Amino acid sequence: MSQKFIKSQNKNQQSDAYGKYFAQAVYDNRFVETEQLAEFIQTQASVKKSDIKAVLDELGSALKHFFELGQKVRLDGIGIFKVGFSSIGVTKVEDCSASTITTRRVLFQPETERVVVGQEKKDDGSVKQKYVNAITLLKDVVFEETHDNVMNASTGSGSGTNTNGSGSGTNTDPTNPTDNTGDTGNTGDDNQGGGPDMG
């Protein structure tokens, strides 16, 4: 099992990366729904699928409840969820109110952990460990090249690819080699809608 990718050439002549090739993610065109998620969790824990599904069905309501209380929610091994929003700028302090809040969104900050990647010997003879902060959910993901733009395309329409870089899916204009998902969500510093982010 692996995350598939294809080799994609940047054809945007206005881009500094024009002509370069990037690895571009390819996703299964079907979503994993609650039922399938509950079925998988059942194989990993001593809990019945019906109980797991009931909990997953209530997760959205639980998150909404704590968001309404102005709280952040941390799920171990996953990350932190919190409310973010944009606001219209106003000149007078008394005009800044809840009515100036525009775009609302859920911000997600994935859990990270230190992963040792090697050692470095210092001039004094001591050894210092080198490490990186890895996203817990992704640190063991294996990548594999494919030649299909969309996996399981014969099963019907699904998430597919995205050619304009907005929303979910794949961005076919890879001007940013470090983040080529096309996802408009960020990890806590997202500021869309023209106003300061208050997340």
Z-matrix of the N, CA and C atoms (Angstrom, degrees):
N
C 1 1.457
C 2 1.517 1 109.32
N 3 1.303 2 115.88 1 138.47
C 4 1.460 3 119.46 2 -177.14
C 5 1.513 4 110.30 3 -160.84
N 6 1.336 5 115.07 4 161.40
C 7 1.456 6 121.41 5 171.26
C 8 1.521 7 107.39 6 -83.38
N 9 1.334 8 117.06 7 121.57
C 10 1.457 9 121.33 8 -177.07
C 11 1.529 10 111.49 9 -84.46
N 12 1.341 11 115.45 10 152.08
C 13 1.456 12 120.64 11 174.50
C 14 1.521 13 109.80 12 -145.71
N 15 1.317 14 115.59 13 156.80
C 16 1.454 15 121.73 14 173.03
C 17 1.519 16 108.54 15 -119.24
N 18 1.337 17 116.38 16 161.98
C 19 1.462 18 121.02 17 175.79
C 20 1.519 19 108.01 18 -88.95
N 21 1.324 20 116.44 19 124.42
C 22 1.465 21 121.43 20 -175.53
C 23 1.526 22 109.99 21 -126.45
N 24 1.342 23 116.12 22 132.70
C 25 1.454 24 120.53 23 -179.93
C 26 1.522 25 110.36 24 -94.60
N 27 1.337 26 116.13 25 135.17
C 28 1.454 27 121.72 26 176.74
C 29 1.530 28 108.26 27 -74.86
N 30 1.337 29 116.25 28 117.27
C 31 1.457 30 121.14 29 -177.83
C 32 1.526 31 112.78 30 -108.92
N 33 1.325 32 115.98 31 13.65
C 34 1.459 33 121.60 32 177.32
C 35 1.529 34 109.03 33 -84.88
N 36 1.333 35 116.98 34 106.67
C 37 1.462 36 121.26 35 -175.13
C 38 1.528 37 112.82 36 -67.23
N 39 1.317 38 117.87 37 -17.43
C 40 1.462 39 121.37 38 178.44
C 41 1.526 40 112.15 39 -83.56
N 42 1.311 41 116.92 40 -7.91
C 43 1.460 42 121.70 41 -175.36
C 44 1.527 43 111.25 42 -88.95
N 45 1.331 44 115.98 43 144.82
C 46 1.466 45 121.17 44 174.50
C 47 1.529 46 111.07 45 -65.26
N 48 1.319 47 115.66 46 -21.94
C 49 1.466 48 120.31 47 -178.23
C 50 1.527 49 112.15 48 -97.27
N 51 1.338 50 117.56 49 17.00
C 52 1.470 51 121.70 50 -178.28
C 53 1.528 52 110.68 51 -55.94
N 54 1.335 53 114.41 52 132.94
C 55 1.460 54 120.92 53 177.78
C 56 1.510 55 114.47 54 86.76
N 57 1.323 56 118.06 55 -13.48
C 58 1.463 57 120.47 56 -179.11
C 59 1.529 58 110.50 57 -81.53
N 60 1.324 59 114.68 58 154.97
C 61 1.458 60 120.95 59 179.66
C 62 1.524 61 109.69 60 -102.57
N 63 1.320 62 114.48 61 141.10
C 64 1.459 63 121.47 62 179.67
C 65 1.529 64 109.68 63 -131.24
N 66 1.312 65 114.85 64 151.75
C 67 1.463 66 119.45 65 171.20
C 68 1.523 67 107.50 66 -77.94
N 69 1.330 68 116.19 67 127.24
C 70 1.465 69 121.86 68 -176.98
C 71 1.527 70 109.01 69 -120.37
N 72 1.322 71 116.31 70 127.33
C 73 1.462 72 121.10 71 -176.40
C 74 1.525 73 111.97 72 -64.46
N 75 1.328 74 115.19 73 142.71
C 76 1.460 75 122.48 74 174.40
C 77 1.523 76 107.01 75 -122.37
N 78 1.336 77 115.43 76 128.62
C 79 1.460 78 119.91 77 -176.37
C 80 1.519 79 111.26 78 -112.08
N 81 1.316 80 115.43 79 153.01
C 82 1.454 81 121.03 80 169.97
C 83 1.522 82 107.24 81 -61.44
N 84 1.331 83 117.16 82 136.79
C 85 1.465 84 118.94 83 -176.52
C 86 1.524 85 113.08 84 -81.05
N 87 1.319 86 116.63 85 5.91
C 88 1.472 87 120.51 86 174.46
C 89 1.527 88 109.00 87 -110.91
N 90 1.310 89 115.84 88 143.76
C 91 1.458 90 120.44 89 175.42
C 92 1.520 91 110.03 90 -85.56
N 93 1.327 92 117.08 91 148.67
C 94 1.456 93 121.51 92 168.59
C 95 1.518 94 105.74 93 -81.95
N 96 1.316 95 116.74 94 115.67
C 97 1.462 96 121.14 95 -177.24
C 98 1.529 97 110.42 96 -90.43
N 99 1.325 98 115.95 97 173.00
C 100 1.465 99 121.83 98 -177.76
C 101 1.523 100 112.35 99 -55.26
N 102 1.327 101 116.57 100 -41.91
C 103 1.466 102 121.54 101 -178.97
C 104 1.523 103 111.54 102 -58.39
N 105 1.328 104 116.51 103 -47.93
C 106 1.459 105 121.06 104 -178.76
C 107 1.518 106 111.60 105 -67.91
N 108 1.342 107 115.62 106 -37.53
C 109 1.464 108 120.18 107 177.76
C 110 1.529 109 110.46 108 -62.97
N 111 1.329 110 116.29 109 -43.85
C 112 1.469 111 121.22 110 178.92
C 113 1.530 112 110.96 111 -63.57
N 114 1.329 113 115.55 112 -38.27
C 115 1.472 114 120.78 113 179.62
C 116 1.524 115 110.35 114 -63.60
N 117 1.334 116 116.37 115 -42.70
C 118 1.468 117 119.87 116 179.78
C 119 1.524 118 110.68 117 -66.84
N 120 1.339 119 116.99 118 -45.70
C 121 1.472 120 120.43 119 -179.09
C 122 1.521 121 110.50 120 -59.96
N 123 1.344 122 116.67 121 -35.64
C 124 1.465 123 120.91 122 179.05
C 125 1.524 124 111.14 123 -59.04
N 126 1.340 125 117.05 124 -34.52
C 127 1.471 126 119.98 125 179.98
C 128 1.518 127 112.15 126 -74.29
N 129 1.351 128 116.66 127 -16.75
C 130 1.461 129 120.70 128 -178.01
C 131 1.526 130 112.86 129 -102.16
N 132 1.320 131 118.25 130 -10.29
C 133 1.466 132 121.40 131 -176.03
C 134 1.522 133 110.12 132 -140.78
N 135 1.318 134 115.46 133 161.71
C 136 1.457 135 120.38 134 -178.94
C 137 1.530 136 110.70 135 -90.48
N 138 1.331 137 116.07 136 52.44
C 139 1.460 138 122.63 137 179.52
C 140 1.522 139 107.88 138 -130.46
N 141 1.331 140 116.62 139 140.75
C 142 1.462 141 120.21 140 -179.19
C 143 1.525 142 111.32 141 -70.32
N 144 1.335 143 114.60 142 148.86
C 145 1.459 144 120.62 143 -178.55
C 146 1.523 145 111.48 144 -57.97
N 147 1.304 146 118.01 145 -39.00
C 148 1.463 147 121.20 146 -178.30
C 149 1.527 148 111.12 147 -62.76
N 150 1.346 149 116.35 148 -37.12
C 151 1.466 150 120.34 149 178.28
C 152 1.524 151 110.97 150 -70.30
N 153 1.338 152 115.61 151 -42.28
C 154 1.473 153 120.21 152 179.12
C 155 1.516 154 109.58 153 -61.93
N 156 1.335 155 117.11 154 -44.76
C 157 1.461 156 121.72 155 -178.16
C 158 1.529 157 110.35 156 -62.65
N 159 1.319 158 116.20 157 -38.95
C 160 1.468 159 119.92 158 178.66
C 161 1.526 160 110.73 159 -62.61
N 162 1.342 161 116.74 160 -40.00
C 163 1.463 162 121.00 161 179.00
C 164 1.528 163 110.35 162 -67.24
N 165 1.341 164 116.80 163 -45.22
C 166 1.464 165 120.76 164 -179.90
C 167 1.526 166 111.34 165 -62.60
N 168 1.339 167 115.72 166 -37.53
C 169 1.469 168 119.73 167 178.73
C 170 1.529 169 111.31 168 -64.15
N 171 1.322 170 117.02 169 -28.94
C 172 1.459 171 121.53 170 -178.88
C 173 1.531 172 113.00 171 -89.77
N 174 1.340 173 117.31 172 -10.42
C 175 1.459 174 120.34 173 -175.57
C 176 1.528 175 111.92 174 -60.30
N 177 1.325 176 117.58 175 -44.00
C 178 1.459 177 121.12 176 179.39
C 179 1.520 178 112.03 177 -59.13
N 180 1.334 179 116.49 178 -44.04
C 181 1.469 180 120.61 179 179.04
C 182 1.522 181 111.56 180 -64.89
N 183 1.331 182 115.57 181 -37.38
C 184 1.470 183 119.87 182 179.45
C 185 1.522 184 110.78 183 -66.53
N 186 1.335 185 116.91 184 -44.07
C 187 1.465 186 120.30 185 178.12
C 188 1.521 187 110.38 186 -60.48
N 189 1.332 188 116.38 187 -45.35
C 190 1.466 189 121.40 188 -179.84
C 191 1.532 190 110.48 189 -58.80
N 192 1.332 191 116.73 190 -41.96
C 193 1.468 192 121.55 191 -179.53
C 194 1.525 193 110.89 192 -58.66
N 195 1.329 194 117.32 193 -48.18
C 196 1.462 195 120.26 194 -176.86
C 197 1.529 196 111.74 195 -75.06
N 198 1.341 197 117.13 196 -29.62
C 199 1.466 198 119.26 197 173.96
C 200 1.524 199 110.54 198 -62.68
N 201 1.326 200 116.63 199 -39.55
C 202 1.461 201 121.40 200 179.27
C 203 1.519 202 112.19 201 -66.08
N 204 1.343 203 116.61 202 -19.59
C 205 1.462 204 121.60 203 176.87
C 206 1.524 205 111.26 204 -92.73
N 207 1.340 206 116.16 205 1.75
C 208 1.464 207 120.37 206 179.72
C 209 1.512 208 113.58 207 75.29
N 210 1.329 209 116.19 208 25.31
C 211 1.462 210 119.40 209 -177.56
C 212 1.521 211 111.45 210 -105.88
N 213 1.340 212 114.65 211 154.78
C 214 1.456 213 121.75 212 173.35
C 215 1.529 214 108.09 213 -94.96
N 216 1.312 215 116.58 214 146.83
C 217 1.465 216 121.24 215 -178.38
C 218 1.523 217 108.81 216 -116.32
N 219 1.345 218 115.78 217 123.72
C 220 1.464 219 119.91 218 177.27
C 221 1.520 220 109.57 219 -109.37
N 222 1.338 221 116.73 220 123.86
C 223 1.457 222 122.56 221 174.64
C 224 1.528 223 107.63 222 -105.08
N 225 1.329 224 116.64 223 118.44
C 226 1.465 225 121.27 224 -177.54
C 227 1.525 226 110.57 225 -55.95
N 228 1.318 227 115.67 226 133.05
C 229 1.457 228 121.16 227 178.84
C 230 1.514 229 113.76 228 81.47
N 231 1.327 230 117.41 229 -6.47
C 232 1.469 231 121.57 230 -178.66
C 233 1.522 232 110.55 231 -117.52
N 234 1.321 233 117.82 232 -64.75
C 235 1.455 234 120.27 233 179.06
C 236 1.506 235 112.80 234 151.53
N 237 1.329 236 115.41 235 -163.50
C 238 1.458 237 122.54 236 -174.41
C 239 1.523 238 110.35 237 -111.31
N 240 1.317 239 116.15 238 134.88
C 241 1.463 240 123.36 239 175.93
C 242 1.524 241 108.15 240 -114.16
N 243 1.318 242 116.72 241 137.97
C 244 1.459 243 120.61 242 177.48
C 245 1.522 244 109.43 243 -155.05
N 246 1.335 245 115.18 244 166.82
C 247 1.466 246 121.27 245 -179.78
C 248 1.526 247 109.52 246 -83.33
N 249 1.316 248 115.84 247 138.61
C 250 1.459 249 121.55 248 171.56
C 251 1.514 250 108.10 249 -130.84
N 252 1.324 251 116.67 250 154.63
C 253 1.461 252 119.00 251 178.51
C 254 1.519 253 109.91 252 -158.93
N 255 1.323 254 115.64 253 163.27
C 256 1.463 255 122.27 254 174.81
C 257 1.517 256 108.46 255 -111.24
N 258 1.334 257 115.85 256 155.68
C 259 1.454 258 121.11 257 -177.35
C 260 1.521 259 109.81 258 -134.06
N 261 1.311 260 116.09 259 144.90
C 262 1.460 261 121.71 260 174.40
C 263 1.528 262 108.32 261 -74.68
N 264 1.331 263 117.38 262 134.39
C 265 1.453 264 120.74 263 178.63
C 266 1.528 265 111.60 264 -76.99
N 267 1.313 266 116.47 265 136.63
C 268 1.474 267 121.42 266 178.94
C 269 1.525 268 109.16 267 -128.36
N 270 1.315 269 116.06 268 155.38
C 271 1.466 270 121.49 269 -176.41
C 272 1.521 271 112.56 270 -76.88
N 273 1.329 272 116.58 271 -42.47
C 274 1.467 273 121.11 272 -175.81
C 275 1.527 274 110.81 273 -97.92
N 276 1.313 275 116.24 274 137.60
C 277 1.458 276 121.24 275 -178.24
C 278 1.526 277 111.53 276 -60.56
N 279 1.339 278 116.62 277 -34.94
C 280 1.471 279 119.08 278 -178.56
C 281 1.526 280 112.52 279 -70.02
N 282 1.337 281 116.61 280 -17.37
C 283 1.471 282 119.86 281 178.79
C 284 1.527 283 112.44 282 -86.56
N 285 1.328 284 116.77 283 -8.28
C 286 1.461 285 120.51 284 178.64
C 287 1.522 286 108.59 285 -84.28
N 288 1.330 287 115.50 286 108.28
C 289 1.463 288 120.44 287 -176.54
C 290 1.522 289 109.40 288 -144.22
N 291 1.316 290 115.82 289 -177.58
C 292 1.465 291 120.73 290 179.39
C 293 1.527 292 111.65 291 -59.90
N 294 1.344 293 116.56 292 -26.00
C 295 1.467 294 119.81 293 -178.65
C 296 1.537 295 112.13 294 -70.26
N 297 1.347 296 117.49 295 -15.29
C 298 1.467 297 120.25 296 178.66
C 299 1.531 298 112.30 297 -87.54
N 300 1.325 299 116.44 298 -6.28
C 301 1.471 300 120.33 299 178.21
C 302 1.521 301 108.89 300 -75.96
N 303 1.343 302 115.30 301 129.87
C 304 1.469 303 120.01 302 -176.77
C 305 1.525 304 110.46 303 -109.61
N 306 1.307 305 117.12 304 -96.62
C 307 1.464 306 121.20 305 -175.24
C 308 1.523 307 111.64 306 -69.39
N 309 1.319 308 116.11 307 130.33
C 310 1.465 309 121.42 308 174.23
C 311 1.524 310 108.04 309 -111.16
N 312 1.316 311 116.51 310 144.90
C 313 1.459 312 119.43 311 178.19
C 314 1.525 313 109.82 312 -156.57
N 315 1.305 314 115.18 313 165.33
C 316 1.462 315 121.93 314 174.41
C 317 1.522 316 107.21 315 -99.30
N 318 1.319 317 116.72 316 125.77
C 319 1.458 318 121.95 317 177.29
C 320 1.522 319 109.15 318 -97.16
N 321 1.320 320 115.66 319 137.23
C 322 1.461 321 120.93 320 -179.80
C 323 1.517 322 109.55 321 -122.84
N 324 1.317 323 116.06 322 125.70
C 325 1.460 324 122.13 323 176.17
C 326 1.525 325 107.31 324 -116.04
N 327 1.336 326 117.27 325 106.72
C 328 1.475 327 119.22 326 -175.79
C 329 1.522 328 112.30 327 -65.10
N 330 1.313 329 115.34 328 148.16
C 331 1.460 330 120.93 329 176.71
C 332 1.525 331 108.89 330 -68.27
N 333 1.337 332 116.02 331 139.08
C 334 1.463 333 120.02 332 177.35
C 335 1.521 334 109.85 333 -123.30
N 336 1.317 335 114.89 334 159.71
C 337 1.459 336 120.35 335 176.01
C 338 1.523 337 109.29 336 -144.15
N 339 1.318 338 116.13 337 153.85
C 340 1.457 339 120.56 338 179.73
C 341 1.525 340 109.83 339 -76.73
N 342 1.327 341 115.22 340 131.01
C 343 1.457 342 120.96 341 177.48
C 344 1.523 343 107.73 342 -122.16
N 345 1.334 344 116.58 343 122.96
C 346 1.460 345 120.98 344 -179.92
C 347 1.526 346 109.06 345 -73.08
N 348 1.342 347 116.28 346 128.40
C 349 1.471 348 120.62 347 -178.04
C 350 1.529 349 112.05 348 -115.82
N 351 1.318 350 117.41 349 1.22
C 352 1.464 351 119.96 350 178.86
C 353 1.509 352 111.37 351 158.19
N 354 1.327 353 115.06 352 -170.96
C 355 1.452 354 121.52 353 179.96
C 356 1.519 355 109.99 354 -131.99
N 357 1.315 356 115.11 355 153.84
C 358 1.460 357 120.99 356 179.57
C 359 1.530 358 107.81 357 -130.78
N 360 1.337 359 115.75 358 127.39
C 361 1.459 360 119.54 359 -179.79
C 362 1.520 361 108.51 360 -91.06
N 363 1.333 362 115.84 361 126.82
C 364 1.464 363 121.45 362 -179.16
C 365 1.523 364 110.14 363 -86.84
N 366 1.331 365 115.68 364 167.48
C 367 1.465 366 121.52 365 -178.35
C 368 1.523 367 112.22 366 -61.79
N 369 1.338 368 116.96 367 -30.53
C 370 1.465 369 119.80 368 -178.62
C 371 1.526 370 113.01 369 -82.73
N 372 1.353 371 116.49 370 4.59
C 373 1.463 372 120.96 371 177.66
C 374 1.520 373 114.53 372 93.06
N 375 1.320 374 116.10 373 -12.03
C 376 1.469 375 118.80 374 179.05
C 377 1.532 376 109.75 375 -75.56
N 378 1.316 377 114.81 376 158.95
C 379 1.454 378 121.06 377 -178.22
C 380 1.525 379 109.51 378 -112.40
N 381 1.319 380 115.50 379 130.69
C 382 1.457 381 120.81 380 179.38
C 383 1.524 382 108.59 381 -115.27
N 384 1.315 383 115.87 382 132.65
C 385 1.466 384 120.23 383 178.27
C 386 1.515 385 110.73 384 -77.75
N 387 1.324 386 115.53 385 138.47
C 388 1.460 387 121.06 386 174.71
C 389 1.521 388 107.16 387 -101.86
N 390 1.314 389 117.01 388 136.16
C 391 1.448 390 120.25 389 -178.15
C 392 1.518 391 110.73 390 -145.05
N 393 1.307 392 114.96 391 164.87
C 394 1.461 393 121.17 392 173.71
C 395 1.521 394 108.15 393 -128.77
N 396 1.326 395 116.62 394 156.74
C 397 1.454 396 121.16 395 173.22
C 398 1.518 397 107.82 396 -89.09
N 399 1.310 398 117.12 397 113.80
C 400 1.458 399 121.67 398 -177.74
C 401 1.523 400 109.86 399 -107.05
N 402 1.328 401 116.30 400 142.39
C 403 1.461 402 120.93 401 174.79
C 404 1.523 403 107.90 402 -70.22
N 405 1.327 404 116.55 403 122.41
C 406 1.458 405 121.85 404 -174.38
C 407 1.526 406 112.77 405 -52.81
N 408 1.329 407 116.93 406 -42.89
C 409 1.461 408 120.44 407 -176.79
C 410 1.525 409 113.16 408 -69.23
N 411 1.326 410 117.53 409 -19.28
C 412 1.464 411 120.72 410 -172.40
C 413 1.517 412 115.04 411 -113.63
N 414 1.327 413 118.60 412 -9.66
C 415 1.462 414 119.69 413 -168.97
C 416 1.528 415 113.50 414 -65.52
N 417 1.310 416 119.27 415 -21.81
C 418 1.468 417 120.86 416 179.64
C 419 1.525 418 113.01 417 -107.59
N 420 1.339 419 116.87 418 9.42
C 421 1.465 420 120.22 419 -179.59
C 422 1.529 421 109.64 420 -69.88
N 423 1.321 422 116.19 421 132.48
C 424 1.467 423 122.91 422 177.90
C 425 1.523 424 108.42 423 -100.87
N 426 1.323 425 117.42 424 139.68
C 427 1.467 426 121.82 425 -178.85
C 428 1.521 427 110.03 426 -109.50
N 429 1.334 428 115.63 427 142.91
C 430 1.463 429 121.12 428 -177.08
C 431 1.523 430 109.53 429 -144.59
N 432 1.334 431 115.81 430 133.95
C 433 1.464 432 119.91 431 -179.67
C 434 1.524 433 110.94 432 -73.10
N 435 1.330 434 115.85 433 143.67
C 436 1.449 435 122.58 434 175.04
C 437 1.524 436 107.90 435 -134.52
N 438 1.329 437 116.36 436 168.62
C 439 1.467 438 120.14 437 178.01
C 440 1.520 439 111.09 438 -115.22
N 441 1.336 440 116.70 439 6.50
C 442 1.462 441 121.83 440 178.00
C 443 1.518 442 109.24 441 -99.00
N 444 1.342 443 117.03 442 130.16
C 445 1.463 444 120.54 443 178.78
C 446 1.513 445 112.31 444 -68.14
N 447 1.339 446 116.99 445 -33.60
C 448 1.462 447 122.53 446 179.66
C 449 1.508 448 107.77 447 -135.72
N 450 1.319 449 117.58 448 129.86
C 451 1.454 450 120.81 449 178.35
C 452 1.527 451 110.17 450 -78.85
N 453 1.320 452 117.06 451 147.44
C 454 1.462 453 123.64 452 178.49
C 455 1.526 454 112.26 453 54.90
N 456 1.321 455 116.62 454 37.39
C 457 1.467 456 120.65 455 -176.44
C 458 1.514 457 112.49 456 -61.16
N 459 1.323 458 117.83 457 -24.65
C 460 1.460 459 120.48 458 -176.54
C 461 1.513 460 113.16 459 -76.19
N 462 1.343 461 117.58 460 -8.70
C 463 1.461 462 120.25 461 -176.61
C 464 1.513 463 112.60 462 -86.25
N 465 1.324 464 118.15 463 -5.17
C 466 1.467 465 119.87 464 179.77
C 467 1.501 466 110.79 465 123.97
N 468 1.323 467 116.02 466 179.34
C 469 1.464 468 120.22 467 -176.72
C 470 1.511 469 110.60 468 -77.41
N 471 1.337 470 115.05 469 151.13
C 472 1.461 471 120.08 470 179.80
C 473 1.500 472 109.80 471 -156.78
N 474 1.340 473 115.52 472 -140.87
C 475 1.462 474 118.79 473 -175.71
C 476 1.519 475 111.69 474 -68.81
N 477 1.341 476 117.38 475 -40.75
C 478 1.460 477 121.31 476 174.62
C 479 1.518 478 112.50 477 60.88
N 480 1.345 479 114.56 478 -154.16
C 481 1.448 480 119.15 479 -179.77
C 482 1.509 481 110.18 480 -114.31
N 483 1.293 482 115.59 481 164.16
C 484 1.456 483 121.34 482 -174.27
C 485 1.524 484 108.17 483 -128.85
N 486 1.318 485 117.11 484 121.53
C 487 1.452 486 119.22 485 -174.02
C 488 1.521 487 113.81 486 -93.37
N 489 1.314 488 118.30 487 -3.83
C 490 1.460 489 117.71 488 -177.88
C 491 1.521 490 113.72 489 -113.99
N 492 1.337 491 117.11 490 1.19
C 493 1.465 492 119.34 491 173.37
C 494 1.504 493 114.67 492 80.12
N 495 1.348 494 119.51 493 6.28
C 496 1.457 495 119.54 494 178.20
C 497 1.506 496 109.40 495 -110.17
N 498 1.326 497 116.49 496 146.52
C 499 1.451 498 121.05 497 179.97
C 500 1.513 499 110.78 498 78.73
N 501 1.354 500 116.14 499 -165.18
C 502 1.446 501 119.51 500 -178.74
C 503 1.515 502 109.57 501 -87.28
N 504 1.318 503 115.49 502 164.67
C 505 1.455 504 120.32 503 -179.35
C 506 1.508 505 110.04 504 116.19
N 507 1.316 506 116.45 505 -161.38
C 508 1.443 507 120.68 506 -174.70
C 509 1.509 508 111.25 507 -107.44
N 510 1.292 509 116.39 508 141.79
C 511 1.451 510 121.40 509 -178.90
C 512 1.520 511 109.17 510 -97.15
N 513 1.338 512 117.35 511 116.62
C 514 1.456 513 119.32 512 -176.96
C 515 1.518 514 112.71 513 -88.77
N 516 1.313 515 117.85 514 8.38
C 517 1.454 516 121.56 515 172.88
C 518 1.518 517 108.29 516 -117.67
N 519 1.326 518 116.98 517 75.54
C 520 1.470 519 120.52 518 -169.27
C 521 1.514 520 113.01 519 -77.59
N 522 1.320 521 117.60 520 72.52
C 523 1.463 522 120.33 521 178.23
C 524 1.514 523 111.71 522 -80.26
N 525 1.319 524 116.23 523 -12.75
C 526 1.455 525 119.95 524 177.73
C 527 1.515 526 108.36 525 -119.51
N 528 1.335 527 118.86 526 101.44
C 529 1.462 528 120.32 527 -174.85
C 530 1.509 529 113.98 528 -67.86
N 531 1.335 530 118.55 529 -16.92
C 532 1.461 531 119.46 530 -177.86
C 533 1.514 532 112.89 531 -87.35
N 534 1.318 533 117.87 532 -20.91
C 535 1.457 534 120.48 533 179.84
C 536 1.511 535 108.01 534 -143.93
N 537 1.320 536 115.29 535 100.45
C 538 1.450 537 119.44 536 -172.99
C 539 1.516 538 111.30 537 -120.50
N 540 1.323 539 116.19 538 32.19
C 541 1.454 540 119.58 539 -175.04
C 542 1.507 541 113.30 540 -88.32
N 543 1.319 542 118.23 541 -19.26
C 544 1.462 543 120.01 542 -175.83
C 545 1.509 544 113.23 543 76.49
N 546 1.319 545 117.18 544 5.66
C 547 1.459 546 120.58 545 -177.95
C 548 1.513 547 109.55 546 -79.44
N 549 1.340 548 116.45 547 130.02
C 550 1.464 549 119.08 548 -178.87
C 551 1.514 550 112.09 549 -85.51
N 552 1.320 551 119.44 550 -4.69
C 553 1.454 552 120.87 551 178.43
C 554 1.512 553 110.43 552 -82.36
N 555 1.319 554 117.03 553 151.43
C 556 1.448 555 121.01 554 178.87
C 557 1.516 556 108.85 555 -124.02
N 558 1.330 557 117.11 556 -175.88
C 559 1.446 558 120.30 557 -172.95
C 560 1.520 559 113.37 558 -107.14
N 561 1.292 560 118.15 559 31.37
C 562 1.451 561 118.93 560 175.14
C 563 1.507 562 112.75 561 130.87
N 564 1.334 563 117.92 562 -14.95
C 565 1.449 564 119.42 563 179.48
C 566 1.519 565 110.59 564 -120.00
N 567 1.331 566 116.22 565 23.52
C 568 1.450 567 121.41 566 -179.84
C 569 1.527 568 109.50 567 -68.43
N 570 1.331 569 115.57 568 136.08
C 571 1.463 570 118.15 569 179.17
C 572 1.513 571 108.84 570 -144.08
N 573 1.324 572 115.85 571 82.51
C 574 1.445 573 121.12 572 178.03
C 575 1.515 574 108.45 573 -108.40
N 576 1.302 575 116.78 574 147.78
C 577 1.448 576 120.39 575 177.01
C 578 1.507 577 112.11 576 108.32
N 579 1.325 578 118.00 577 0.37
C 580 1.456 579 120.19 578 169.76
C 581 1.515 580 115.85 579 91.11
N 582 1.318 581 118.92 580 -6.61
C 583 1.455 582 119.22 581 -178.42
C 584 1.518 583 110.87 582 -118.24
N 585 1.317 584 117.99 583 173.97
C 586 1.467 585 120.67 584 -179.96
C 587 1.505 586 110.29 585 -68.65
N 588 1.326 587 115.22 586 140.99
C 589 1.463 588 120.71 587 179.29
C 590 1.518 589 109.14 588 -80.27
N 591 1.317 590 114.92 589 132.34
C 592 1.459 591 119.65 590 -179.25
C 593 1.518 592 111.91 591 -109.86
N 594 1.378 593 117.34 592 16.64
C 595 1.455 594 120.68 593 -178.76
C 596 1.482 595 109.59 594 -72.77
